[in-house]
Amino acid sequence: MSETILVTGAAGQLGQRVIHHLIETYKVAPGQIVAATRSPEKLAGLASKGVATRKADFDDAASLEQAFTGIDRLLIISTDALDTPGKRLAQHKAAVAAAAKAGVKHIAYTSMPAPDNSLVTFAPDHLGTENAIKASGIAYTIIRNAWYHDNYLHSMPHNLQGGKWYSATGDGKVATISRDDCALAIAAALAAGTSESATYTLTGAESLNNREIAVIVSEASGKPLEVVDVNDEQLGQGMRGAGLPGFVADMLVSADANIRAGNFDIVTEDFTRLAGKQLQSLKDFFVAHKAALTASDNAGGH
């Protein structure tokens, strides 16, 4: 395959892993990969491997069109502009428009499970972006990433120190997946060179409720963990009290509400379909990250 693949958000955690898997796992030549970000100087490590780097600023449509010129396959990794409602969707729409102008042949996009049936604050960004991509007429691969195993590493060290996990998910279940496994499947989709349009939902192999997750965390860390049920208001107040910005607290509360409503209780085999292997279970992930879970200096939890 001699297509040129561009990855936006290439300095971010997901972007770095996607490019790693393109080169190391799927043996895509570095010269066929373009890494793009607001600050290309952060990509020196990739440039030294032979990956081309370009500046792509989602707030500057001209820079996007310039970055996407000569690109066959574009991966738009959703931006982190969550503090201003509507900003992220505007950025994504600008990227889709720029891709159309630049003559990109295929767009891949990182979305979330069931964005059309979601209580999560940022779900409309994803749904609106998916619709913009479909309306562009460009062939697409939409990859809906479930909640990451990795997200628990922000709060679990703090929870384990006190032995309590305040949760508003009730009996709701979620099938989480590691960020690295998402990157692996995304890289597989990019490297496959398909001209078909498709939507995949990447989830874990089993859906778990908070008490089942607490048992796994406890066994992996060797520390007791009790789930304490709270309501949305209590959860939001606790997070704000711990110093989280309001929009982050609101987002996390909405994610718990979405789990409680059953909207994240989705299990697919799309990961195996794309990557052709078994994914890392939550248990194996926690065992592999035991040091991070039990780090006593992570008292803030984020």
Phi, psi and chi 1 to 4 in degrees:
 res  aa     phi    psi   chi1   chi2   chi3   chi4
   1 MET       -  126.9 -173.8 -169.0   81.4      -
   2 SER  -113.5   25.1   57.9      -      -      -
   3 GLU   -72.9  152.1  -72.6 -172.5  -46.4      -
   4 THR   -96.8  127.2  -54.0      -      -      -
   5 ILE  -110.9  127.3  -60.1  169.6      -      -
   6 LEU  -112.3  133.9 -175.5  143.2      -      -
   7 VAL  -114.3  119.5  175.8      -      -      -
   8 THR   -82.6  166.3   71.6      -      -      -
   9 GLY    60.0   33.3      -      -      -      -
  10 ALA   -69.7  -15.1      -      -      -      -
  11 ALA   -89.0  -10.3      -      -      -      -
  12 GLY   -79.4  171.7      -      -      -      -
  13 GLN   -65.3  -43.8  -63.5 -174.5   76.0      -
  14 LEU   -69.6  -44.7 -177.2   63.0      -      -
  15 GLY   -58.8  -43.0      -      -      -      -
  16 GLN   -59.8  -42.6  -72.7  178.1   29.4      -
  17 ARG   -71.6  -35.6  -62.1  -52.2  -62.9  168.6
  18 VAL   -61.1  -46.8  169.0      -      -      -
  19 ILE   -66.4  -39.4  -67.3  171.2      -      -
  20 HIS   -54.7  -49.0  165.7   85.3      -      -
  21 HIS   -71.0  -33.2  -74.9  -58.5      -      -
  22 LEU   -58.5  -45.4  -78.5  171.9      -      -
  23 ILE   -79.6  -50.8  -64.3  169.7      -      -
  24 GLU   -82.3  -41.6  -57.3  -61.1  -26.3      -
  25 THR   -88.9  -42.0  -51.8      -      -      -
  26 TYR  -105.7    3.2  -62.9  107.3      -      -
  27 LYS    54.9   36.9  -52.7  -58.0  176.7 -168.3
  28 VAL   -75.9  132.5  174.7      -      -      -
  29 ALA   -62.5  131.8      -      -      -      -
  30 PRO   -52.5  -32.6  -27.3   35.2      -      -
  31 GLY   -66.5  -13.7      -      -      -      -
  32 GLN   -95.7   -0.3  -71.5  167.2 -129.7      -
  33 ILE  -110.3  135.7  -57.8  169.1      -      -
  34 VAL  -117.5  125.9  179.5      -      -      -
  35 ALA  -101.8  126.7      -      -      -      -
  36 ALA  -125.2  142.0      -      -      -      -
  37 THR  -161.3  167.9 -178.3      -      -      -
  38 ARG   -61.5  -34.6  -82.7 -172.2  -58.2 -109.0
  39 SER  -123.5   85.1  -48.3      -      -      -
  40 PRO   -59.4  -19.7  -20.7   31.3      -      -
  41 GLU   -63.9  -18.4   62.7  -85.4    7.3      -
  42 LYS   -75.6   -6.2  -69.5 -179.3 -179.5  169.9
  43 LEU  -106.1   21.6  -57.3  174.5      -      -
  44 ALA   -57.1  -37.5      -      -      -      -
  45 GLY   -61.7  -40.7      -      -      -      -
  46 LEU   -70.9  -40.7  -73.5  172.0      -      -
  47 ALA   -59.1  -36.3      -      -      -      -
  48 SER   -67.8  -19.5   68.5      -      -      -
  49 LYS   -88.9   -3.5  -70.2 -179.5 -177.4  171.5
  50 GLY   100.1    7.5      -      -      -      -
  51 VAL   -82.4  132.3  174.5      -      -      -
  52 ALA   -72.3  144.4      -      -      -      -
  53 THR  -121.9  141.6   61.6      -      -      -
  54 ARG  -138.7  155.1  -66.5 -175.6 -173.9  175.2
  55 LYS   -86.1  127.5 -179.5 -178.4  172.2   70.3
  56 ALA  -134.5  110.7      -      -      -      -
  57 ASP  -108.5  114.4 -177.0  -17.9      -      -
  58 PHE   -66.7  -11.5  -84.1   81.8      -      -
  59 ASP   -95.5    4.3  -64.5  -39.9      -      -
  60 ASP  -132.5   95.5  176.5   -0.1      -      -
  61 ALA   -57.3  -36.8      -      -      -      -
  62 ALA   -65.3  -37.3      -      -      -      -
  63 SER   -67.6  -32.6   89.8      -      -      -
  64 LEU   -69.0  -45.9  -66.6  176.2      -      -
  65 GLU   -61.0  -41.3 -164.5 -178.5  -27.2      -
  66 GLN   -63.0  -44.9 -155.1  172.0   -7.1      -
  67 ALA   -64.2  -35.7      -      -      -      -
  68 PHE   -87.2   -4.3  -59.0  162.6      -      -
  69 THR   -64.5  131.2  -61.1      -      -      -
  70 GLY    81.0    8.4      -      -      -      -
  71 ILE   -96.3  133.9  -61.9  -58.7      -      -
  72 ASP   -86.5  -46.7  -61.3  -57.2      -      -
  73 ARG  -127.3  122.1 -158.9  164.6  -74.0  -93.2
  74 LEU  -114.9  127.6  166.0   66.7      -      -
  75 LEU  -102.6  114.8  171.8   61.9      -      -
  76 ILE   -95.4  109.0  -60.3  173.8      -      -
  77 ILE   -87.9  125.6  -68.3 -179.4      -      -
  78 SER   -53.7  139.1   50.9      -      -      -
  79 THR   -77.4  171.5   71.9      -      -      -
  80 ASP   -99.8   18.1   56.6    5.8      -      -
  81 ALA   -81.0   77.6      -      -      -      -
  82 LEU  -104.3   -7.9  -69.1  167.8      -      -
  83 ASP   -76.7  -22.8   52.2  -19.3      -      -
  84 THR  -117.5  113.5  -49.4      -      -      -
  85 PRO   -55.1  133.8  -25.8   34.5      -      -
  86 GLY    88.7  -18.3      -      -      -      -
  87 LYS   -66.7  -41.9 -178.2  177.2  179.5 -176.8
  88 ARG   -65.6  -41.8 -173.7  155.9   77.7  148.9
  89 LEU   -62.6  -40.7  179.5   54.1      -      -
  90 ALA   -62.2  -40.3      -      -      -      -
  91 GLN   -62.9  -45.9  -69.5  178.1  -30.6      -
  92 HIS   -64.9  -41.0  -66.8  171.6      -      -
  93 LYS   -63.2  -37.7  -77.1 -178.1  170.7  175.2
  94 ALA   -63.2  -37.9      -      -      -      -
  95 ALA   -67.7  -40.6      -      -      -      -
  96 VAL   -64.6  -43.7  173.3      -      -      -
  97 ALA   -62.8  -41.4      -      -      -      -
  98 ALA   -64.9  -38.1      -      -      -      -
  99 ALA   -63.0  -41.5      -      -      -      -
 100 ALA   -63.4  -44.3      -      -      -      -
 101 LYS   -64.4  -36.0  -79.0 -173.6 -177.0  170.5
 102 ALA   -81.4   -7.4      -      -      -      -
 103 GLY    81.2   24.8      -      -      -      -
 104 VAL   -61.3  138.4  169.2      -      -      -
 105 LYS   -90.0  -26.7  -62.4 -177.0 -176.8   73.2
 106 HIS  -149.1  133.1 -164.2  104.9      -      -
 107 ILE  -113.1  128.4  -64.9  176.5      -      -
 108 ALA  -107.6  146.4      -      -      -      -
 109 TYR  -143.2  138.2  172.2   66.9      -      -
 110 THR   -92.0  110.2   60.3      -      -      -
 111 SER  -112.2 -155.2 -172.5      -      -      -
 112 MET  -135.3  158.7   67.7  174.5  -75.5      -
 113 PRO   -61.8  136.1  -23.9   34.5      -      -
 114 ALA    43.9   57.5      -      -      -      -
 115 PRO   -66.2  -17.6   25.6  -34.0      -      -
 116 ASP   -83.1   -7.2   52.0  -19.7      -      -
 117 ASN  -137.8   68.7  177.9   38.0      -      -
 118 SER  -145.9  144.2 -176.3      -      -      -
 119 LEU   -97.0   -1.9  -58.1  173.5      -      -
 120 VAL   -68.9  135.9  178.3      -      -      -
 121 THR   -55.2  -34.4   51.6      -      -      -
 122 PHE   -95.7    5.6   54.7   70.6      -      -
 123 ALA   -57.0  -40.6      -      -      -      -
 124 PRO   -61.1  -29.0  -25.4   35.8      -      -
 125 ASP   -61.1  -45.7  -64.8  -14.6      -      -
 126 HIS   -69.8  -44.7  -74.2  -53.2      -      -
 127 LEU   -62.4  -44.0 -176.0   61.5      -      -
 128 GLY   -63.3  -37.7      -      -      -      -
 129 THR   -68.4  -44.6  -55.3      -      -      -
 130 GLU   -56.5  -44.9  -72.0 -170.7   11.2      -
 131 ASN   -64.8  -37.9  -69.5  -20.9      -      -
 132 ALA   -65.2  -39.8      -      -      -      -
 133 ILE   -64.8  -45.0  -70.1  168.1      -      -
 134 LYS   -63.7  -37.6  -69.9  171.5 -176.9  174.3
 135 ALA   -71.4  -19.6      -      -      -      -
 136 SER   -71.1  -20.9   73.7      -      -      -
 137 GLY    82.3   -2.1      -      -      -      -
 138 ILE   -83.7  140.1  -60.2  170.0      -      -
 139 ALA   -59.4  146.9      -      -      -      -
 140 TYR  -142.8  156.9   62.2   82.6      -      -
 141 THR  -128.0  111.1  -54.8      -      -      -
 142 ILE   -98.0  125.5  -70.6  166.7      -      -
 143 ILE  -117.4  110.2  -61.8  146.6      -      -
 144 ARG   -94.6  104.9  -65.9  170.1  161.7 -179.8
 145 ASN   -83.4  126.6  -64.3  -15.7      -      -
 146 ALA   -69.0  172.0      -      -      -      -
 147 TRP   -53.7  134.5 -159.1 -111.0      -      -
 148 TYR   -76.7  142.4  -67.0  148.3      -      -
 149 HIS   -50.5  -42.8  -65.3  -20.3      -      -
 150 ASP   -56.9  -29.0  -49.5   59.1      -      -
 151 ASN   -60.4  -29.2  -68.3  -11.8      -      -
 152 TYR   -67.7  -22.1  -69.3  120.9      -      -
 153 LEU   -69.0  -16.5  -64.9 -180.0      -      -
 154 HIS   -71.4  -41.5  -65.3  -60.8      -      -
 155 SER  -107.4  -27.6   55.0      -      -      -
 156 MET   -63.1  -37.9  -78.8  -57.0  168.0      -
 157 PRO   -57.3  -41.5  -27.5   37.1      -      -
 158 HIS   -67.1  -43.1  178.3   66.2      -      -
 159 ASN   -60.8  -42.6  -62.9  -15.6      -      -
 160 LEU   -67.0  -32.2  -75.5  165.5      -      -
 161 GLN   -63.5  -40.1  -82.7 -165.9  -62.6      -
 162 GLY   -91.4  -11.6      -      -      -      -
 163 GLY    76.5    9.2      -      -      -      -
 164 LYS  -131.4  138.1  -72.6 -179.2  167.0   39.2
 165 TRP  -118.8  108.9  174.8   14.6      -      -
 166 TYR   -82.5  119.7  -65.1   94.0      -      -
 167 SER  -137.4  141.5  167.1      -      -      -
 168 ALA  -111.7   20.1      -      -      -      -
 169 THR   -84.3   -9.8   58.4      -      -      -
 170 GLY    59.0 -133.0      -      -      -      -
 171 ASP   -93.3    5.7  -63.5  -35.4      -      -
 172 GLY   -64.6  151.7      -      -      -      -
 173 LYS  -117.8  155.1  -64.8 -173.5  170.3 -170.2
 174 VAL  -142.3  141.3   59.4      -      -      -
 175 ALA  -108.4   88.8      -      -      -      -
 176 THR   -79.8  162.5   57.5      -      -      -
 177 ILE  -144.1  151.1 -175.6  170.1      -      -
 178 SER   -74.8  149.6   77.0      -      -      -
 179 ARG   -58.6  -39.8 -179.6 -169.3  -76.2  115.2
 180 ASP   -64.8  -38.0 -171.6   62.6      -      -
 181 ASP   -66.0  -38.1  -86.3  -18.8      -      -
 182 CYS   -59.7  -45.0  -73.5      -      -      -
 183 ALA   -61.6  -39.6      -      -      -      -
 184 LEU   -61.9  -46.7 -178.8   69.2      -      -
 185 ALA   -68.5  -37.9      -      -      -      -
 186 ILE   -63.5  -44.8  -67.7  164.5      -      -
 187 ALA   -61.1  -39.4      -      -      -      -
 188 ALA   -61.1  -43.3      -      -      -      -
 189 ALA   -64.5  -40.5      -      -      -      -
 190 LEU   -67.0  -41.8  -67.9  170.3      -      -
 191 ALA   -74.5  -19.9      -      -      -      -
 192 ALA   -68.3  -24.6      -      -      -      -
 193 GLY    69.0   24.6      -      -      -      -
 194 THR   -68.9  148.4  177.1      -      -      -
 195 SER  -104.4   -2.7   54.5      -      -      -
 196 GLU   -78.4  155.2  -56.9  -67.5  -48.5      -
 197 SER   -95.8  138.8  -70.0      -      -      -
 198 ALA  -156.2  156.4      -      -      -      -
 199 THR  -123.6  128.2  -60.0      -      -      -
 200 TYR  -119.7  146.8  -61.2   98.4      -      -
 201 THR  -118.4  115.7  -59.5      -      -      -
 202 LEU   -93.4  114.8  -58.1  179.6      -      -
 203 THR  -132.5  170.6   73.6      -      -      -
 204 GLY   -71.0  176.1      -      -      -      -
 205 ALA   -84.2  -14.9      -      -      -      -
 206 GLU  -145.8  147.7   59.2  176.8  -16.8      -
 207 SER   -92.8  134.7 -115.7      -      -      -
 208 LEU  -129.2  146.7  -58.1  166.8      -      -
 209 ASN   -92.8  173.8   64.0   34.9      -      -
 210 ASN   -62.1  -32.1   55.9   15.4      -      -
 211 ARG   -72.2  -36.5  -79.2  164.3  173.3   78.6
 212 GLU   -66.1  -39.1  -68.9  166.5  -37.2      -
 213 ILE   -66.5  -40.9  -66.6  165.1      -      -
 214 ALA   -60.8  -38.9      -      -      -      -
 215 VAL   -62.9  -42.8  168.4      -      -      -
 216 ILE   -64.0  -44.9  -65.5  169.3      -      -
 217 VAL   -61.2  -44.9  174.5      -      -      -
 218 SER   -62.6  -44.3 -173.3      -      -      -
 219 GLU   -66.8  -38.7  -72.8  176.0   -5.9      -
 220 ALA   -70.5  -35.2      -      -      -      -
 221 SER   -93.5  -20.4   65.4      -      -      -
 222 GLY    75.1   17.6      -      -      -      -
 223 LYS  -122.7  143.9  -67.8 -178.0  170.8 -173.4
 224 PRO   -70.2  148.3   24.9  -31.1      -      -
 225 LEU  -145.7  120.3 -176.5   61.8      -      -
 226 GLU  -107.2  132.3  175.5 -161.3   -4.7      -
 227 VAL   -82.5  129.9  174.9      -      -      -
 228 VAL  -114.5  116.2 -179.4      -      -      -
 229 ASP   -74.6  129.5  -66.8  -53.9      -      -
 230 VAL  -131.3  166.3  -66.4      -      -      -
 231 ASN   -93.8  174.4   62.6   31.3      -      -
 232 ASP   -57.7  -42.7  -69.8   -9.9      -      -
 233 GLU   -64.1  -43.6 -169.4 -175.6   -7.0      -
 234 GLN   -63.8  -41.8  -69.5  166.5  -38.7      -
 235 LEU   -62.5  -45.3 -174.2   66.1      -      -
 236 GLY   -63.3  -41.8      -      -      -      -
 237 GLN   -63.7  -42.6  -77.0  176.1  -15.2      -
 238 GLY   -62.2  -40.9      -      -      -      -
 239 MET   -68.9  -41.4  -72.8  176.7  174.7      -
 240 ARG   -64.2  -38.9  -78.0  178.8  164.2   81.6
 241 GLY   -63.9  -28.4      -      -      -      -
 242 ALA   -83.4    0.0      -      -      -      -
 243 GLY    98.2    6.9      -      -      -      -
 244 LEU   -74.0  141.6  -74.9 -177.3      -      -
 245 PRO   -60.1  150.6  -19.6   29.1      -      -
 246 GLY   -54.3  -43.8      -      -      -      -
 247 PHE   -68.6  -29.4   74.9   93.2      -      -
 248 VAL   -71.5  -44.7  175.8      -      -      -
 249 ALA   -58.9  -46.1      -      -      -      -
 250 ASP   -60.6  -40.6  -69.9  -15.4      -      -
 251 MET   -63.7  -45.6  177.8 -172.4   78.2      -
 252 LEU   -68.5  -37.6  -66.6  170.4      -      -
 253 VAL   -63.1  -42.2  169.4      -      -      -
 254 SER   -66.5  -32.5   73.5      -      -      -
 255 ALA   -67.2  -42.6      -      -      -      -
 256 ASP   -62.0  -42.3  -91.2   24.2      -      -
 257 ALA   -62.2  -37.1      -      -      -      -
 258 ASN   -67.5  -38.7 -157.8   53.0      -      -
 259 ILE   -65.9  -45.2  -65.9  170.1      -      -
 260 ARG   -59.4  -35.4 -169.7  173.1   66.8 -120.1
 261 ALA   -77.4   -7.4      -      -      -      -
 262 GLY    87.1    6.0      -      -      -      -
 263 ASN   -78.2  -13.5  -61.2  -21.8      -      -
 264 PHE  -104.8    7.7  -90.3  153.5      -      -
 265 ASP   -85.9   68.3 -172.3    4.4      -      -
 266 ILE  -127.3  127.2  -59.8  168.2      -      -
 267 VAL  -126.1  124.5  174.9      -      -      -
 268 THR  -126.2  170.8   76.5      -      -      -
 269 GLU  -107.7   20.3  -67.7 -178.4    5.0      -
 270 ASP   -64.1  -33.2  -73.8   -6.6      -      -
 271 PHE   -59.4  -51.1  170.4   81.2      -      -
 272 THR   -64.5  -35.9  -56.0      -      -      -
 273 ARG   -60.6  -40.4 -162.1  169.5  -69.4  143.0
 274 LEU   -83.3  -46.8  -78.2  168.2      -      -
 275 ALA   -93.0  -17.9      -      -      -      -
 276 GLY    68.7   24.6      -      -      -      -
 277 LYS  -148.6  176.3   56.0  173.9  -80.0 -165.8
 278 GLN   -84.6  147.1  -67.3  -58.1  -54.7      -
 279 LEU   -91.0  168.2   42.2   71.6      -      -
 280 GLN   -81.2  122.6 -175.6 -178.7   37.3      -
 281 SER   -70.1  162.8   69.3      -      -      -
 282 LEU   -61.1  -39.6 -175.2   61.2      -      -
 283 LYS   -60.5  -49.2  179.1 -176.5  178.5 -178.8
 284 ASP   -63.8  -35.8  -71.4  -15.7      -      -
 285 PHE   -63.0  -47.9  177.6   85.0      -      -
 286 PHE   -64.7  -38.7  -78.6  142.7      -      -
 287 VAL   -62.0  -42.2  168.3      -      -      -
 288 ALA   -67.4  -25.3      -      -      -      -
 289 HIS  -111.8   29.8  -68.5   84.8      -      -
 290 LYS   -57.3  -39.8 -179.1  178.6  178.0  178.4
 291 ALA   -60.1  -40.7      -      -      -      -
 292 ALA   -69.2  -37.0      -      -      -      -
 293 LEU   -65.1  -37.7  -82.0  178.4      -      -
 294 THR  -101.6   10.6   54.3      -      -      -
 295 ALA   -67.8  116.9      -      -      -      -
 296 SER   -76.1  -18.8   56.5      -      -      -
 297 ASP   -82.5   -2.3   57.9   -9.8      -      -
 298 ASN   -92.7   46.3 -164.2   -6.1      -      -
 299 ALA   -63.5  -30.7      -      -      -      -
 300 GLY   -70.8  -26.8      -      -      -      -
 301 GLY    82.2    1.9      -      -      -      -
 302 HIS  -156.0      -   43.1  -97.3      -      -
